[in-house]
Amino acid sequence: MALDAIQEKRDVTFVVCAGNYVKPPLRGWPPTDLGEADRVHPPADSVRAITVGSLAHSDHSATRVKRGQPSPFSRRGPGAAYLPKPEVCHYGGNCDQDGNCQQVGVLSLDGHGNISEAIGTSFSTPVVSTILANIRAGVAEPISRNLAKALLIQSAALESAPVTARDLPYRGFGVPGDVSMILTCAPWQATLIFEPELWPQRKTFHKVDFPIPACFRRPDGKVNGEFLMTLVYDPPCDCLAGAEYCRVNIDVSLGTYDPGPDGKPKHERQIPLQPDDYAKMYEEHLVKHGFKWSPVKVFRRRIEYAEGTRWRLQMSVLYRDEIPTNKGERAALVLTMFDWDKKRPVYDDVVHAMNLQGWVTQDLKIHERVRARGHA
């Protein structure tokens, strides 16, 4: 709660480690059930902070997990009130069941300047902090901390396979990618950014005739492509509300918007929440697993074919009880459409569709960094 208050007051983002579980035998993979012993603990459960878990970057015959799997010592989510934690992960080493890390630890320098080998989420966390700092430094004009956080998480999701309910508490949405890839688009993908402000008097935001790229349309008119959305917002928090600490929920839906049987346009959500094995749960499960009131949500779907001529993007806000009247709720949404075969001209088609529909857009201006090449 203290970290949350500082982040709101100072407009900063803390990047914190999930913490290390050190009692042997350490966890294997698939994860050993350790009860609540390996759950994240303060300050890793700060709602506004980015929490980082650890993955193994190497392995051998005696290590507890294989390369790319969650490190045996990395603490798991969820956080307080079942909010999803960690959001992302990076490489922090591997070890055997007793914590020995010879040849599979992270190499660094000790206090005397000697090469040292060790493990811990304290190695994975500074890497993510650096990536986040470079995202904010890489744009020519200042961006909100919500947008910087959304770009970071979006890049992790793009670099990883769709997350499952089992994996999320250990690895979050994956390992963030290279900063240059985060801030630019390849020809086979297009990323749109929305930062609307929702008010008690105007609780919804929507964009009709969403620019589905022409290359996503099959000959029969059905849509074929992959969609990924990351939503980040900064909810007001109440320290006295217990499990209802987050007072606002913002949701987003991208779907078809064609006439129904009564002739009126009907919105049908097409991109489900990730992990998709949470998406069909009843209300009490959505609350328990945190996503309904979580300030970070990821939506993803690889569509083989979906009917629908018109598409619409919609965002809405929901308040716990009393409605504040003096403050709007701003959210950052990063939406990427891409071709999994990396062949179709998604970027050009989206730009063309937006121009035809008269969308008013602005490119994300990034710094061009020129690096001198040395001569052999």
Secondary structure as the mmCIF struct_conf table of DSSP 4:
data_model
#
loop_
_struct_conf.conf_type_id
_struct_conf.id
_struct_conf.beg_label_comp_id
_struct_conf.beg_label_asym_id
_struct_conf.beg_label_seq_id
_struct_conf.end_label_comp_id
_struct_conf.end_label_asym_id
_struct_conf.end_label_seq_id
HELX_RH_AL_P HELX_RH_AL_P1 ALA A 2 ARG A 10
TURN_TY1_P TURN_TY1_P1 ASP A 11 ASP A 11
STRN STRN1 VAL A 15 CYS A 17
STRN STRN2 ASN A 20 ASN A 20
BEND BEND1 LYS A 23 PRO A 25
HELX_LH_PP_P HELX_LH_PP_P1 LEU A 26 ARG A 27
TURN_TY1_P TURN_TY1_P2 TRP A 29 PRO A 31
HELX_LH_PP_P HELX_LH_PP_P2 THR A 32 THR A 32
TURN_TY1_P TURN_TY1_P3 GLY A 35 ASP A 38
STRN STRN3 ARG A 39 ARG A 39
TURN_TY1_P TURN_TY1_P4 PRO A 42 ASP A 45
BEND BEND2 VAL A 47 ALA A 49
STRN STRN4 ILE A 50 LEU A 55
BEND BEND3 HIS A 57 HIS A 57
TURN_TY1_P TURN_TY1_P5 SER A 61 ALA A 62
BEND BEND4 ARG A 64 VAL A 65
TURN_TY1_P TURN_TY1_P6 ARG A 67 GLY A 68
BEND BEND5 GLN A 69 GLN A 69
STRN STRN5 PRO A 70 PRO A 70
HELX_LH_PP_P HELX_LH_PP_P3 SER A 71 SER A 71
TURN_TY1_P TURN_TY1_P7 PRO A 72 PHE A 73
STRN STRN6 SER A 74 SER A 74
STRN STRN7 ARG A 76 ARG A 76
HELX_RH_3T_P HELX_RH_3T_P1 ALA A 80 TYR A 82
BEND BEND6 GLU A 87 GLU A 87
STRN STRN8 VAL A 88 TYR A 91
TURN_TY1_P TURN_TY1_P8 GLN A 97 ASP A 98
TURN_TY1_P TURN_TY1_P9 GLN A 102 VAL A 104
BEND BEND7 GLY A 105 GLY A 105
STRN STRN9 VAL A 106 LEU A 109
TURN_TY1_P TURN_TY1_P10 GLY A 111 HIS A 112
BEND BEND8 GLY A 113 GLY A 113
STRN STRN10 ILE A 115 ALA A 118
HELX_RH_AL_P HELX_RH_AL_P2 THR A 121 ALA A 137
TURN_TY1_P TURN_TY1_P11 GLY A 138 GLY A 138
STRN STRN11 VAL A 139 VAL A 139
BEND BEND9 ALA A 140 GLU A 141
HELX_RH_AL_P HELX_RH_AL_P3 ARG A 145 GLU A 159
BEND BEND10 SER A 160 SER A 160
HELX_LH_PP_P HELX_LH_PP_P4 ALA A 161 VAL A 163
TURN_TY1_P TURN_TY1_P12 ALA A 165 ASP A 167
HELX_RH_AL_P HELX_RH_AL_P4 LEU A 168 ARG A 171
TURN_TY1_P TURN_TY1_P13 GLY A 172 PHE A 173
HELX_RH_AL_P HELX_RH_AL_P5 VAL A 179 ILE A 182
BEND BEND11 LEU A 183 THR A 184
TURN_TY1_P TURN_TY1_P14 PRO A 187 TRP A 188
STRN STRN12 GLN A 189 PHE A 194
STRN STRN13 GLU A 197 LEU A 198
STRN STRN14 TRP A 199 TRP A 199
TURN_TY1_P TURN_TY1_P15 PRO A 200 GLN A 201
STRN STRN15 ARG A 202 ARG A 202
STRN STRN16 THR A 204 VAL A 208
BEND BEND12 ASP A 209 ASP A 209
HELX_RH_3T_P HELX_RH_3T_P2 ALA A 214 PHE A 216
STRN STRN17 ARG A 217 ARG A 217
TURN_TY1_P TURN_TY1_P16 PRO A 219 ASP A 220
BEND BEND13 GLY A 221 GLY A 221
STRN STRN18 VAL A 223 TYR A 233
STRN STRN19 CYS A 237 CYS A 237
TURN_TY1_P TURN_TY1_P17 CYS A 239 LEU A 240
BEND BEND14 ALA A 241 ALA A 241
HELX_RH_3T_P HELX_RH_3T_P3 GLY A 242 GLU A 244
STRN STRN20 CYS A 246 CYS A 246
STRN STRN21 VAL A 248 PRO A 259
TURN_TY1_P TURN_TY1_P18 PRO A 261 ASP A 262
BEND BEND15 GLY A 263 LYS A 264
STRN STRN22 PRO A 265 ARG A 269
BEND BEND16 ILE A 271 ILE A 271
STRN STRN23 LEU A 273 GLN A 274
BEND BEND17 PRO A 275 PRO A 275
TURN_TY1_P TURN_TY1_P19 ASP A 276 LYS A 280
HELX_RH_AL_P HELX_RH_AL_P6 GLU A 283 LYS A 288
TURN_TY1_P TURN_TY1_P20 HIS A 289 HIS A 289
BEND BEND18 GLY A 290 GLY A 290
HELX_RH_3T_P HELX_RH_3T_P4 PHE A 291 TRP A 293
BEND BEND19 PRO A 295 PRO A 295
STRN STRN24 VAL A 296 ALA A 306
BEND BEND20 THR A 309 THR A 309
STRN STRN25 TRP A 311 TYR A 319
BEND BEND21 ARG A 320 GLU A 322
HELX_LH_PP_P HELX_LH_PP_P5 ILE A 323 PRO A 324
BEND BEND22 THR A 325 ASN A 326
STRN STRN26 GLU A 329 PHE A 338
TURN_TY1_P TURN_TY1_P21 TRP A 340 ASP A 341
BEND BEND23 LYS A 342 LYS A 342
BEND BEND24 ARG A 344 ARG A 344
HELX_RH_AL_P HELX_RH_AL_P7 VAL A 346 LEU A 356
TURN_TY1_P TURN_TY1_P22 GLN A 357 GLY A 358
STRN STRN27 ILE A 366 ILE A 366
HELX_LH_PP_P HELX_LH_PP_P6 ALA A 372 GLY A 374
#
